[in-house]
Amino acid sequence: MAHVVFVSLFDEWCLGVRSMSTILRDKGHKTSVIYFRDLHSFNDTQGQGDPNGFHNPPGSVHSRDIEALIGHLRDLQPTLVGFSFMSNFHGLAIFLTQRLKKEFPGVPVIWGGSDPTVNPDQGIQHADYVCQGEGEEAILELTEALAAGTSTDSIQNIWAKTPDGHKPNPPRSSEKDLDQYPYTDFDQTNKWYLHDGVLEFGVYPPKSHLHRNYPTLTSRGCPYNCSFCCNSNYRELYGPAKYVRRHSVEYVMKELEHRKETFPGLGFIEFWDDVFTFKSDWLHEFAREYKRRINLPFFAYTHPQMCKDEDLRVLREAGWEQTIMGVQSGSEEILQMYDRNMARQRMIDSAHLLNNIGVDLIVDLIGNNPMEDEQTMRETFEMLLEFPEDFVMHEVNPLAMYRNFPITRVAESRGLLGPMLEGRNAWLAEDKPEYHFWTAMWTLTQFNALPRDTLRSMADDPYLREHPEVVEGIMQGFLKSSFMNGTYVKKDRKIQEMEEEQSRLNGSRLIRLARRLRDAKNTFVRSRSNANGRVRTQQPETVGS
């Protein structure tokens, strides 16, 4: 029996790792999963100034966490260690792998995730193996070959380091019948959360969605081919005909029923398909069965081209409460550069449709694109002014031009890359005041308190153009006054929910009983006071006391 330890960097969801863990456990192997920091630790500074730590935002790690990882691996005695990560943590993966190779020279290391899939030629310089693409079958074959002492040089999807360099192996055909895979491994008996030099067994990070939510996928692959997204590389790897696949509705229902049975605190489902709202027949069957058998609120991504009125309405009726819709730009010229060929009006219409049926809309945009100009950024601003008033703007992220992505090749052909970000396999455009100005103006369009005419006047104001920090200050003020800290939850919505919860509790049997007990206690105290010839001062009463 082999023992594979997966280390997930800044991602306790790690759905790919959980899927591979289930496959290995079903075949009799032992697995352990370490959440190395968590999603809410992005961009902190724990490793800054620590000579033995690592600091390269968004990943910053104190040496106490590194030593805790080494000590725990020494206790676990793995036969294979896997690191799963995105491009932003490429440098951290190198740093940790070098430490592991020094401490455990006989234990092989494998890299997997989006960055190693796109850049296996880099990964194999540091790891013993790189998994390129989906890993269920590949990790099983590799684990069993290592356990048996047989050759690992010809496993599809695996790049193997050899004495002469490395041997890249071709990708295997993607599995079309996703129902053959077992449910992802959310059993906490083999999981540890590593933070602040401590490993906690069987717990989630304190701020994690996983305390109440269940993230899952009903499909693999994206129907689209955006030039800034890793899916463009995956489609090249597998071929478009074999890339987009989906579980049967029955599989999804049984998975969610299993989670409800094993997780009593479950209150919300998160579907992290790249696009959820495709294949109408599937969506209608899903909505009918989900409402009948699961009946929990859920989140799912959509796409402006996949917003059919009849599809969205049945999903809303089934419990769809919140979505993120990638808009990216309001300029059709820039959208073509992103390989998102769609009409500007289609995005506006889709936003209004979602708003009309009552799905909370979060809009995703890309900023700091060196190939944009004032006209295209203004077009995005004008488009947002035509969106429904009640939407939320996701924090605008600057365009990250990752190594080997199509958009990166476009920027390189125009001489716009500049220096690569150290340890992140990406380039960012040179920062410019106009980026700050338009990012702030885009963000302000979500606030109903600012009339559209006022926003247009601000966009035309020469002083504000020269001083974007003023607009940024206004933006930050609105964000702080409107949203719960660190979330996209509006304060007025949270207050409403709390009032509804209080109203519900006020009518509950438990609260009624508590009030009767309180009244009985007060009556008893008053009677004792009267009997003793004095009046006692009562403390202020609170509900449920």
ROKE-600165 format. One record per residue (C-alpha): residue number from 1; z, x, y. Coordinates in steps of 0.2 Angstrom, whole numbers. Each point is the difference from the previous one (the first is absolute). Layout:
BEGIN
donu pos->NUM; zz->Z; xx->X; yy->Y
...
***
This chain:
BEGIN
donu pos->1; zz->0; xx->0; yy->0
donu pos->2; zz->-5; xx->7; yy->17
donu pos->3; zz->10; xx->-3; yy->16
donu pos->4; zz->-11; xx->-2; yy->16
donu pos->5; zz->9; xx->0; yy->17
donu pos->6; zz->-9; xx->-8; yy->14
donu pos->7; zz->4; xx->5; yy->18
donu pos->8; zz->-6; xx->-13; yy->13
donu pos->9; zz->0; xx->8; yy->17
donu pos->10; zz->6; xx->-13; yy->14
donu pos->11; zz->-6; xx->-15; yy->-10
donu pos->12; zz->13; xx->-10; yy->-11
donu pos->13; zz->-14; xx->-13; yy->-3
donu pos->14; zz->-11; xx->13; yy->-10
donu pos->15; zz->-10; xx->-13; yy->-9
donu pos->16; zz->-11; xx->12; yy->-9
donu pos->17; zz->15; xx->11; yy->-6
donu pos->18; zz->8; xx->-16; yy->-7
donu pos->19; zz->-15; xx->-5; yy->-9
donu pos->20; zz->-2; xx->17; yy->-8
donu pos->21; zz->19; xx->0; yy->-4
donu pos->22; zz->-2; xx->-16; yy->-10
donu pos->23; zz->-15; xx->6; yy->-10
donu pos->24; zz->10; xx->16; yy->-5
donu pos->25; zz->16; xx->-10; yy->-4
donu pos->26; zz->-10; xx->-12; yy->-11
donu pos->27; zz->-7; xx->14; yy->-10
donu pos->28; zz->17; xx->7; yy->-3
donu pos->29; zz->2; xx->13; yy->13
donu pos->30; zz->14; xx->2; yy->12
donu pos->31; zz->-3; xx->-1; yy->19
donu pos->32; zz->11; xx->2; yy->16
donu pos->33; zz->-5; xx->-5; yy->17
donu pos->34; zz->7; xx->8; yy->16
donu pos->35; zz->-2; xx->-8; yy->17
donu pos->36; zz->0; xx->16; yy->10
donu pos->37; zz->5; xx->-7; yy->17
donu pos->38; zz->-7; xx->-17; yy->4
donu pos->39; zz->-13; xx->-10; yy->11
donu pos->40; zz->13; xx->-2; yy->14
donu pos->41; zz->2; xx->19; yy->1
donu pos->42; zz->-17; xx->3; yy->8
donu pos->43; zz->0; xx->11; yy->15
donu pos->44; zz->19; xx->4; yy->0
donu pos->45; zz->5; xx->18; yy->3
donu pos->46; zz->12; xx->4; yy->-14
donu pos->47; zz->-8; xx->17; yy->-4
donu pos->48; zz->-3; xx->6; yy->18
donu pos->49; zz->9; xx->16; yy->3
donu pos->50; zz->5; xx->2; yy->-18
donu pos->51; zz->-7; xx->17; yy->-6
donu pos->52; zz->0; xx->-5; yy->-18
donu pos->53; zz->-6; xx->-18; yy->3
donu pos->54; zz->-17; xx->-7; yy->5
donu pos->55; zz->-6; xx->-8; yy->16
donu pos->56; zz->-17; xx->-6; yy->3
donu pos->57; zz->0; xx->-19; yy->6
donu pos->58; zz->-1; xx->-12; yy->-7
donu pos->59; zz->9; xx->9; yy->-14
donu pos->60; zz->16; xx->9; yy->4
donu pos->61; zz->12; xx->6; yy->-13
donu pos->62; zz->16; xx->9; yy->1
donu pos->63; zz->4; xx->14; yy->-13
donu pos->64; zz->14; xx->-11; yy->-7
donu pos->65; zz->-13; xx->-12; yy->-7
donu pos->66; zz->-11; xx->14; yy->-7
donu pos->67; zz->16; xx->7; yy->-9
donu pos->68; zz->5; xx->-17; yy->-6
donu pos->69; zz->-18; xx->-2; yy->-8
donu pos->70; zz->1; xx->17; yy->-8
donu pos->71; zz->17; xx->-4; yy->-7
donu pos->72; zz->-5; xx->-17; yy->-7
donu pos->73; zz->-16; xx->7; yy->-8
donu pos->74; zz->11; xx->13; yy->-9
donu pos->75; zz->11; xx->-14; yy->-7
donu pos->76; zz->-15; xx->-11; yy->-5
donu pos->77; zz->-10; xx->14; yy->-8
donu pos->78; zz->-17; xx->-7; yy->2
donu pos->79; zz->-15; xx->5; yy->-10
donu pos->80; zz->-12; xx->-5; yy->14
donu pos->81; zz->4; xx->-3; yy->19
donu pos->82; zz->-12; xx->-11; yy->10
donu pos->83; zz->-1; xx->-1; yy->19
donu pos->84; zz->-8; xx->-15; yy->8
donu pos->85; zz->-4; xx->0; yy->18
donu pos->86; zz->-12; xx->-4; yy->15
donu pos->87; zz->-9; xx->13; yy->10
donu pos->88; zz->14; xx->1; yy->13
donu pos->89; zz->11; xx->8; yy->-13
donu pos->90; zz->-12; xx->13; yy->-6
donu pos->91; zz->10; xx->14; yy->7
donu pos->92; zz->16; xx->-7; yy->-6
donu pos->93; zz->-7; xx->-1; yy->-18
donu pos->94; zz->-6; xx->18; yy->1
donu pos->95; zz->18; xx->5; yy->6
donu pos->96; zz->9; xx->-9; yy->-14
donu pos->97; zz->-12; xx->5; yy->-13
donu pos->98; zz->2; xx->18; yy->4
donu pos->99; zz->19; xx->-2; yy->-1
donu pos->100; zz->-2; xx->-8; yy->-17
donu pos->101; zz->-11; xx->13; yy->-7
donu pos->102; zz->13; xx->13; yy->5
donu pos->103; zz->14; xx->-9; yy->-7
donu pos->104; zz->-9; xx->-7; yy->-16
donu pos->105; zz->-14; xx->11; yy->-4
donu pos->106; zz->-3; xx->-8; yy->-17
donu pos->107; zz->-1; xx->-18; yy->6
donu pos->108; zz->-18; xx->-5; yy->5
donu pos->109; zz->-2; xx->-10; yy->16
donu pos->110; zz->-13; xx->-14; yy->3
donu pos->111; zz->-6; xx->-7; yy->17
donu pos->112; zz->-6; xx->-18; yy->2
donu pos->113; zz->-3; xx->-13; yy->14
donu pos->114; zz->-13; xx->-2; yy->13
donu pos->115; zz->0; xx->18; yy->7
donu pos->116; zz->-2; xx->9; yy->-17
donu pos->117; zz->-14; xx->-13; yy->-5
donu pos->118; zz->-10; xx->4; yy->16
donu pos->119; zz->4; xx->18; yy->0
donu pos->120; zz->2; xx->6; yy->-18
donu pos->121; zz->-7; xx->17; yy->4
donu pos->122; zz->15; xx->4; yy->12
donu pos->123; zz->13; xx->-8; yy->-11
donu pos->124; zz->-5; xx->11; yy->-15
donu pos->125; zz->4; xx->15; yy->10
donu pos->126; zz->18; xx->-4; yy->-1
donu pos->127; zz->3; xx->-12; yy->-15
donu pos->128; zz->-3; xx->3; yy->-18
donu pos->129; zz->-9; xx->-17; yy->-1
donu pos->130; zz->-8; xx->-12; yy->12
donu pos->131; zz->-3; xx->-18; yy->-4
donu pos->132; zz->-16; xx->-6; yy->9
donu pos->133; zz->0; xx->-19; yy->0
donu pos->134; zz->10; xx->-13; yy->-10
donu pos->135; zz->12; xx->8; yy->-12
donu pos->136; zz->6; xx->-11; yy->-13
donu pos->137; zz->-11; xx->6; yy->-15
donu pos->138; zz->-1; xx->18; yy->8
donu pos->139; zz->19; xx->3; yy->1
donu pos->140; zz->3; xx->-7; yy->-18
donu pos->141; zz->-13; xx->12; yy->-7
donu pos->142; zz->7; xx->15; yy->10
donu pos->143; zz->18; xx->-4; yy->-5
donu pos->144; zz->-5; xx->-1; yy->-18
donu pos->145; zz->-10; xx->15; yy->0
donu pos->146; zz->14; xx->10; yy->8
donu pos->147; zz->12; xx->-7; yy->-13
donu pos->148; zz->-11; xx->5; yy->-14
donu pos->149; zz->-5; xx->17; yy->7
donu pos->150; zz->-19; xx->-4; yy->0
donu pos->151; zz->-13; xx->3; yy->13
donu pos->152; zz->1; xx->-9; yy->16
donu pos->153; zz->-17; xx->7; yy->7
donu pos->154; zz->-11; xx->-15; yy->-4
donu pos->155; zz->10; xx->-15; yy->6
donu pos->156; zz->-10; xx->-12; yy->11
donu pos->157; zz->7; xx->-2; yy->17
donu pos->158; zz->10; xx->16; yy->-1
donu pos->159; zz->-3; xx->16; yy->8
donu pos->160; zz->8; xx->14; yy->-10
donu pos->161; zz->5; xx->17; yy->6
donu pos->162; zz->-7; xx->14; yy->-11
donu pos->163; zz->2; xx->19; yy->-1
donu pos->164; zz->-17; xx->1; yy->8
donu pos->165; zz->3; xx->-12; yy->13
donu pos->166; zz->-1; xx->-19; yy->-3
donu pos->167; zz->-10; xx->-12; yy->-10
donu pos->168; zz->-5; xx->-17; yy->8
donu pos->169; zz->-3; xx->-14; yy->-12
donu pos->170; zz->-10; xx->-15; yy->4
donu pos->171; zz->8; xx->-17; yy->4
donu pos->172; zz->1; xx->-12; yy->-14
donu pos->173; zz->-7; xx->-18; yy->2
donu pos->174; zz->12; xx->-11; yy->9
donu pos->175; zz->9; xx->-12; yy->-10
donu pos->176; zz->-7; xx->-18; yy->3
donu pos->177; zz->13; xx->-10; yy->-10
donu pos->178; zz->15; xx->3; yy->11
donu pos->179; zz->10; xx->-13; yy->-11
donu pos->180; zz->2; xx->13; yy->-14
donu pos->181; zz->12; xx->10; yy->11
donu pos->182; zz->19; xx->-4; yy->-1
donu pos->183; zz->9; xx->-6; yy->16
donu pos->184; zz->5; xx->14; yy->12
donu pos->185; zz->17; xx->9; yy->-4
donu pos->186; zz->13; xx->-8; yy->11
donu pos->187; zz->14; xx->3; yy->-12
donu pos->188; zz->13; xx->10; yy->10
donu pos->189; zz->7; xx->8; yy->-16
donu pos->190; zz->-11; xx->15; yy->3
donu pos->191; zz->-1; xx->1; yy->19
donu pos->192; zz->10; xx->11; yy->13
donu pos->193; zz->-1; xx->0; yy->19
donu pos->194; zz->2; xx->17; yy->7
donu pos->195; zz->6; xx->2; yy->18
donu pos->196; zz->13; xx->10; yy->10
donu pos->197; zz->2; xx->12; yy->-15
donu pos->198; zz->6; xx->-15; yy->-11
donu pos->199; zz->-9; xx->-8; yy->-15
donu pos->200; zz->5; xx->-18; yy->-2
donu pos->201; zz->-4; xx->-8; yy->-17
donu pos->202; zz->-8; xx->-17; yy->-1
donu pos->203; zz->0; xx->-5; yy->18
donu pos->204; zz->-13; xx->-3; yy->14
donu pos->205; zz->1; xx->8; yy->17
donu pos->206; zz->11; xx->-10; yy->11
donu pos->207; zz->-15; xx->-6; yy->12
donu pos->208; zz->-12; xx->-3; yy->-14
donu pos->209; zz->-10; xx->-16; yy->-2
donu pos->210; zz->4; xx->2; yy->-18
donu pos->211; zz->17; xx->-8; yy->1
donu pos->212; zz->-8; xx->-17; yy->2
donu pos->213; zz->-19; xx->2; yy->-1
donu pos->214; zz->-11; xx->4; yy->-15
donu pos->215; zz->-16; xx->10; yy->4
donu pos->216; zz->-15; xx->-1; yy->-12
donu pos->217; zz->-19; xx->0; yy->-2
donu pos->218; zz->-11; xx->-13; yy->-7
donu pos->219; zz->-15; xx->11; yy->1
donu pos->220; zz->-6; xx->18; yy->2
donu pos->221; zz->-13; xx->6; yy->12
donu pos->222; zz->-6; xx->-7; yy->16
donu pos->223; zz->-16; xx->-10; yy->3
donu pos->224; zz->-4; xx->10; yy->15
donu pos->225; zz->-4; xx->18; yy->4
donu pos->226; zz->8; xx->4; yy->16
donu pos->227; zz->-4; xx->18; yy->6
donu pos->228; zz->18; xx->4; yy->5
donu pos->229; zz->7; xx->-6; yy->-17
donu pos->230; zz->3; xx->9; yy->-16
donu pos->231; zz->-9; xx->-15; yy->-9
donu pos->232; zz->-16; xx->7; yy->6
donu pos->233; zz->4; xx->16; yy->-11
donu pos->234; zz->6; xx->-10; yy->-14
donu pos->235; zz->-16; xx->-10; yy->-1
donu pos->236; zz->-10; xx->16; yy->0
donu pos->237; zz->11; xx->6; yy->-14
donu pos->238; zz->-2; xx->-16; yy->-11
donu pos->239; zz->-16; xx->-8; yy->6
donu pos->240; zz->1; xx->-17; yy->9
donu pos->241; zz->-5; xx->-10; yy->-15
donu pos->242; zz->16; xx->5; yy->-9
donu pos->243; zz->13; xx->1; yy->14
donu pos->244; zz->6; xx->-17; yy->5
donu pos->245; zz->10; xx->-8; yy->-14
donu pos->246; zz->13; xx->-14; yy->-1
donu pos->247; zz->13; xx->-6; yy->-12
donu pos->248; zz->-1; xx->-18; yy->-7
donu pos->249; zz->10; xx->-13; yy->9
donu pos->250; zz->11; xx->-2; yy->-16
donu pos->251; zz->4; xx->18; yy->0
donu pos->252; zz->6; xx->0; yy->18
donu pos->253; zz->10; xx->-16; yy->-3
donu pos->254; zz->9; xx->7; yy->-16
donu pos->255; zz->4; xx->17; yy->10
donu pos->256; zz->8; xx->-10; yy->14
donu pos->257; zz->9; xx->-11; yy->-12
donu pos->258; zz->7; xx->15; yy->-8
donu pos->259; zz->5; xx->8; yy->16
donu pos->260; zz->9; xx->-17; yy->5
donu pos->261; zz->10; xx->1; yy->-16
donu pos->262; zz->5; xx->18; yy->1
donu pos->263; zz->3; xx->0; yy->19
donu pos->264; zz->11; xx->-14; yy->5
donu pos->265; zz->0; xx->5; yy->19
donu pos->266; zz->-19; xx->-2; yy->1
donu pos->267; zz->-5; xx->-9; yy->16
donu pos->268; zz->-17; xx->6; yy->5
donu pos->269; zz->-16; xx->7; yy->-8
donu pos->270; zz->-11; xx->13; yy->8
donu pos->271; zz->-18; xx->1; yy->-7
donu pos->272; zz->-7; xx->17; yy->5
donu pos->273; zz->-18; xx->-2; yy->-5
donu pos->274; zz->-12; xx->8; yy->12
donu pos->275; zz->-7; xx->-17; yy->3
donu pos->276; zz->8; xx->-15; yy->-9
donu pos->277; zz->-11; xx->-14; yy->6
donu pos->278; zz->-15; xx->3; yy->-10
donu pos->279; zz->-8; xx->-10; yy->-15
donu pos->280; zz->3; xx->-18; yy->5
donu pos->281; zz->2; xx->-7; yy->-18
donu pos->282; zz->13; xx->12; yy->-4
donu pos->283; zz->10; xx->-4; yy->17
donu pos->284; zz->0; xx->-19; yy->-3
donu pos->285; zz->6; xx->3; yy->-18
donu pos->286; zz->13; xx->12; yy->6
donu pos->287; zz->6; xx->-12; yy->14
donu pos->288; zz->2; xx->-14; yy->-12
donu pos->289; zz->10; xx->10; yy->-13
donu pos->290; zz->10; xx->10; yy->12
donu pos->291; zz->6; xx->-16; yy->9
donu pos->292; zz->5; xx->-8; yy->-17
donu pos->293; zz->8; xx->15; yy->-8
donu pos->294; zz->6; xx->13; yy->13
donu pos->295; zz->2; xx->-10; yy->17
donu pos->296; zz->5; xx->15; yy->10
donu pos->297; zz->-6; xx->5; yy->17
donu pos->298; zz->-12; xx->15; yy->0
donu pos->299; zz->-10; xx->13; yy->10
donu pos->300; zz->-18; xx->5; yy->-3
donu pos->301; zz->-14; xx->9; yy->9
donu pos->302; zz->-16; xx->-8; yy->5
donu pos->303; zz->-16; xx->5; yy->8
donu pos->304; zz->-10; xx->-8; yy->14
donu pos->305; zz->-15; xx->-2; yy->-12
donu pos->306; zz->11; xx->-8; yy->-13
donu pos->307; zz->8; xx->-14; yy->10
donu pos->308; zz->-7; xx->-17; yy->-7
donu pos->309; zz->9; xx->-15; yy->6
donu pos->310; zz->2; xx->-8; yy->-17
donu pos->311; zz->6; xx->16; yy->-8
donu pos->312; zz->13; xx->4; yy->14
donu pos->313; zz->7; xx->-18; yy->0
donu pos->314; zz->4; xx->-1; yy->-19
donu pos->315; zz->8; xx->17; yy->2
donu pos->316; zz->10; xx->-6; yy->14
donu pos->317; zz->6; xx->-15; yy->-9
donu pos->318; zz->5; xx->11; yy->-15
donu pos->319; zz->12; xx->10; yy->11
donu pos->320; zz->-11; xx->13; yy->10
donu pos->321; zz->11; xx->4; yy->15
donu pos->322; zz->-6; xx->16; yy->7
donu pos->323; zz->-16; xx->11; yy->0
donu pos->324; zz->-7; xx->16; yy->8
donu pos->325; zz->-18; xx->-1; yy->5
donu pos->326; zz->-9; xx->17; yy->3
donu pos->327; zz->-10; xx->-2; yy->16
donu pos->328; zz->-1; xx->18; yy->5
donu pos->329; zz->-11; xx->-2; yy->15
donu pos->330; zz->-8; xx->-14; yy->11
donu pos->331; zz->-16; xx->10; yy->2
donu pos->332; zz->-14; xx->-3; yy->-12
donu pos->333; zz->-6; xx->17; yy->3
donu pos->334; zz->16; xx->8; yy->-6
donu pos->335; zz->1; xx->-12; yy->-14
donu pos->336; zz->-17; xx->6; yy->-6
donu pos->337; zz->7; xx->18; yy->0
donu pos->338; zz->15; xx->-6; yy->-10
donu pos->339; zz->-12; xx->-9; yy->-13
donu pos->340; zz->7; xx->-17; yy->5
donu pos->341; zz->-16; xx->-9; yy->5
donu pos->342; zz->6; xx->-16; yy->7
donu pos->343; zz->-2; xx->-11; yy->15
donu pos->344; zz->14; xx->1; yy->13
donu pos->345; zz->0; xx->-19; yy->0
donu pos->346; zz->4; xx->0; yy->-18
donu pos->347; zz->17; xx->9; yy->3
donu pos->348; zz->5; xx->-12; yy->14
donu pos->349; zz->-4; xx->-15; yy->-11
donu pos->350; zz->10; xx->7; yy->-15
donu pos->351; zz->15; xx->3; yy->11
donu pos->352; zz->0; xx->-18; yy->7
donu pos->353; zz->-2; xx->-7; yy->-17
donu pos->354; zz->15; xx->10; yy->-7
donu pos->355; zz->10; xx->-6; yy->15
donu pos->356; zz->-6; xx->-18; yy->-1
donu pos->357; zz->6; xx->-1; yy->-19
donu pos->358; zz->17; xx->8; yy->4
donu pos->359; zz->-2; xx->17; yy->-7
donu pos->360; zz->9; xx->14; yy->10
donu pos->361; zz->-14; xx->12; yy->5
donu pos->362; zz->3; xx->19; yy->3
donu pos->363; zz->-15; xx->9; yy->7
donu pos->364; zz->-5; xx->17; yy->-5
donu pos->365; zz->-9; xx->12; yy->12
donu pos->366; zz->-6; xx->18; yy->1
donu pos->367; zz->3; xx->10; yy->16
donu pos->368; zz->-3; xx->17; yy->6
donu pos->369; zz->-18; xx->1; yy->-7
donu pos->370; zz->-9; xx->15; yy->8
donu pos->371; zz->-17; xx->-9; yy->-2
donu pos->372; zz->6; xx->-15; yy->11
donu pos->373; zz->-3; xx->-2; yy->18
donu pos->374; zz->7; xx->-11; yy->14
donu pos->375; zz->-13; xx->-14; yy->-4
donu pos->376; zz->4; xx->-1; yy->-18
donu pos->377; zz->19; xx->0; yy->3
donu pos->378; zz->-2; xx->-13; yy->13
donu pos->379; zz->-10; xx->-11; yy->-13
donu pos->380; zz->15; xx->1; yy->-11
donu pos->381; zz->12; xx->-6; yy->14
donu pos->382; zz->-11; xx->-14; yy->4
donu pos->383; zz->-2; xx->-6; yy->-18
donu pos->384; zz->19; xx->0; yy->-1
donu pos->385; zz->2; xx->-11; yy->15
donu pos->386; zz->-10; xx->-13; yy->-10
donu pos->387; zz->12; xx->1; yy->-14
donu pos->388; zz->13; xx->-14; yy->-2
donu pos->389; zz->15; xx->3; yy->10
donu pos->390; zz->12; xx->0; yy->-15
donu pos->391; zz->-4; xx->16; yy->-9
donu pos->392; zz->8; xx->17; yy->-3
donu pos->393; zz->-8; xx->17; yy->3
donu pos->394; zz->4; xx->13; yy->-13
donu pos->395; zz->4; xx->17; yy->8
donu pos->396; zz->-17; xx->7; yy->5
donu pos->397; zz->-2; xx->16; yy->-10
donu pos->398; zz->-11; xx->14; yy->6
donu pos->399; zz->-16; xx->3; yy->-11
donu pos->400; zz->5; xx->12; yy->-13
donu pos->401; zz->-16; xx->10; yy->-6
donu pos->402; zz->5; xx->5; yy->-18
donu pos->403; zz->-9; xx->14; yy->-9
donu pos->404; zz->-15; xx->-6; yy->-10
donu pos->405; zz->0; xx->-18; yy->8
donu pos->406; zz->-17; xx->-6; yy->7
donu pos->407; zz->7; xx->-3; yy->18
donu pos->408; zz->5; xx->18; yy->0
donu pos->409; zz->-17; xx->6; yy->-4
donu pos->410; zz->-7; xx->-11; yy->14
donu pos->411; zz->13; xx->8; yy->12
donu pos->412; zz->-4; xx->18; yy->-6
donu pos->413; zz->-18; xx->-3; yy->3
donu pos->414; zz->4; xx->-4; yy->18
donu pos->415; zz->11; xx->15; yy->2
donu pos->416; zz->16; xx->-11; yy->3
donu pos->417; zz->12; xx->6; yy->-14
donu pos->418; zz->10; xx->13; yy->8
donu pos->419; zz->14; xx->9; yy->-10
donu pos->420; zz->6; xx->-7; yy->-16
donu pos->421; zz->18; xx->-7; yy->0
donu pos->422; zz->10; xx->13; yy->-10
donu pos->423; zz->6; xx->-7; yy->-17
donu pos->424; zz->-9; xx->-17; yy->2
donu pos->425; zz->-18; xx->2; yy->-5
donu pos->426; zz->-5; xx->-9; yy->16
donu pos->427; zz->-6; xx->2; yy->18
donu pos->428; zz->5; xx->-10; yy->15
donu pos->429; zz->-10; xx->-1; yy->16
donu pos->430; zz->5; xx->9; yy->16
donu pos->431; zz->13; xx->-11; yy->9
donu pos->432; zz->-7; xx->-8; yy->15
donu pos->433; zz->8; xx->-11; yy->14
donu pos->434; zz->-13; xx->-14; yy->-3
donu pos->435; zz->6; xx->-2; yy->-18
donu pos->436; zz->18; xx->-3; yy->5
donu pos->437; zz->-6; xx->-12; yy->13
donu pos->438; zz->-11; xx->-11; yy->-11
donu pos->439; zz->13; xx->1; yy->-15
donu pos->440; zz->13; xx->-8; yy->12
donu pos->441; zz->-12; xx->-13; yy->7
donu pos->442; zz->-6; xx->-5; yy->-18
donu pos->443; zz->19; xx->-2; yy->-5
donu pos->444; zz->4; xx->-10; yy->16
donu pos->445; zz->-13; xx->-14; yy->-5
donu pos->446; zz->12; xx->-7; yy->-13
donu pos->447; zz->13; xx->-5; yy->12
donu pos->448; zz->-2; xx->-18; yy->7
donu pos->449; zz->10; xx->4; yy->15
donu pos->450; zz->-14; xx->10; yy->7
donu pos->451; zz->-14; xx->-11; yy->7
donu pos->452; zz->-18; xx->6; yy->-5
donu pos->453; zz->-5; xx->1; yy->18
donu pos->454; zz->15; xx->12; yy->3
donu pos->455; zz->-5; xx->11; yy->-14
donu pos->456; zz->-17; xx->1; yy->6
donu pos->457; zz->6; xx->5; yy->17
donu pos->458; zz->11; xx->13; yy->-8
donu pos->459; zz->-15; xx->7; yy->-10
donu pos->460; zz->-10; xx->2; yy->17
donu pos->461; zz->14; xx->8; yy->10
donu pos->462; zz->-4; xx->18; yy->5
donu pos->463; zz->18; xx->5; yy->2
donu pos->464; zz->4; xx->-6; yy->-18
donu pos->465; zz->-15; xx->9; yy->-7
donu pos->466; zz->7; xx->16; yy->8
donu pos->467; zz->17; xx->-3; yy->-5
donu pos->468; zz->0; xx->-8; yy->-18
donu pos->469; zz->18; xx->4; yy->-2
donu pos->470; zz->4; xx->-15; yy->11
donu pos->471; zz->-10; xx->-11; yy->-12
donu pos->472; zz->9; xx->8; yy->-15
donu pos->473; zz->17; xx->-4; yy->8
donu pos->474; zz->-5; xx->-18; yy->2
donu pos->475; zz->-6; xx->-1; yy->-18
donu pos->476; zz->16; xx->8; yy->-6
donu pos->477; zz->10; xx->-12; yy->10
donu pos->478; zz->-9; xx->-15; yy->-8
donu pos->479; zz->1; xx->7; yy->-17
donu pos->480; zz->19; xx->2; yy->1
donu pos->481; zz->3; xx->-17; yy->8
donu pos->482; zz->-11; xx->-9; yy->-13
donu pos->483; zz->3; xx->8; yy->-17
donu pos->484; zz->14; xx->4; yy->-11
donu pos->485; zz->2; xx->19; yy->0
donu pos->486; zz->-12; xx->9; yy->-11
donu pos->487; zz->-8; xx->-16; yy->-7
donu pos->488; zz->-14; xx->-12; yy->4
donu pos->489; zz->12; xx->-14; yy->0
donu pos->490; zz->1; xx->-9; yy->16
donu pos->491; zz->18; xx->-3; yy->7
donu pos->492; zz->-3; xx->-18; yy->4
donu pos->493; zz->-6; xx->-3; yy->-18
donu pos->494; zz->16; xx->9; yy->-6
donu pos->495; zz->11; xx->-10; yy->11
donu pos->496; zz->-8; xx->-16; yy->-6
donu pos->497; zz->2; xx->6; yy->-19
donu pos->498; zz->18; xx->3; yy->3
donu pos->499; zz->3; xx->-17; yy->9
donu pos->500; zz->-9; xx->-8; yy->-15
donu pos->501; zz->11; xx->10; yy->-12
donu pos->502; zz->16; xx->-5; yy->9
donu pos->503; zz->-6; xx->-18; yy->0
donu pos->504; zz->-3; xx->0; yy->-18
donu pos->505; zz->17; xx->8; yy->-4
donu pos->506; zz->9; xx->-12; yy->11
donu pos->507; zz->-6; xx->-14; yy->-11
donu pos->508; zz->4; xx->9; yy->-16
donu pos->509; zz->14; xx->-5; yy->-12
donu pos->510; zz->8; xx->17; yy->1
donu pos->511; zz->1; xx->-1; yy->19
donu pos->512; zz->7; xx->-17; yy->0
donu pos->513; zz->13; xx->5; yy->-13
donu pos->514; zz->5; xx->15; yy->11
donu pos->515; zz->2; xx->-11; yy->15
donu pos->516; zz->11; xx->-13; yy->-9
donu pos->517; zz->11; xx->15; yy->-6
donu pos->518; zz->1; xx->6; yy->18
donu pos->519; zz->5; xx->-17; yy->7
donu pos->520; zz->13; xx->-1; yy->-14
donu pos->521; zz->7; xx->17; yy->5
donu pos->522; zz->0; xx->-5; yy->18
donu pos->523; zz->9; xx->-16; yy->-4
donu pos->524; zz->13; xx->9; yy->-10
donu pos->525; zz->3; xx->13; yy->14
donu pos->526; zz->2; xx->-14; yy->13
donu pos->527; zz->12; xx->-9; yy->-11
donu pos->528; zz->11; xx->16; yy->-3
donu pos->529; zz->0; xx->3; yy->18
donu pos->530; zz->5; xx->-17; yy->5
donu pos->531; zz->14; xx->1; yy->-13
donu pos->532; zz->6; xx->16; yy->7
donu pos->533; zz->0; xx->-6; yy->17
donu pos->534; zz->-13; xx->11; yy->7
donu pos->535; zz->-19; xx->1; yy->3
donu pos->536; zz->-9; xx->14; yy->-7
donu pos->537; zz->-15; xx->7; yy->9
donu pos->538; zz->-16; xx->-3; yy->-10
donu pos->539; zz->-13; xx->14; yy->-2
donu pos->540; zz->-18; xx->-5; yy->5
donu pos->541; zz->-9; xx->-8; yy->-15
donu pos->542; zz->-16; xx->5; yy->-8
donu pos->543; zz->-11; xx->-9; yy->-12
donu pos->544; zz->5; xx->4; yy->-18
donu pos->545; zz->17; xx->8; yy->4
***
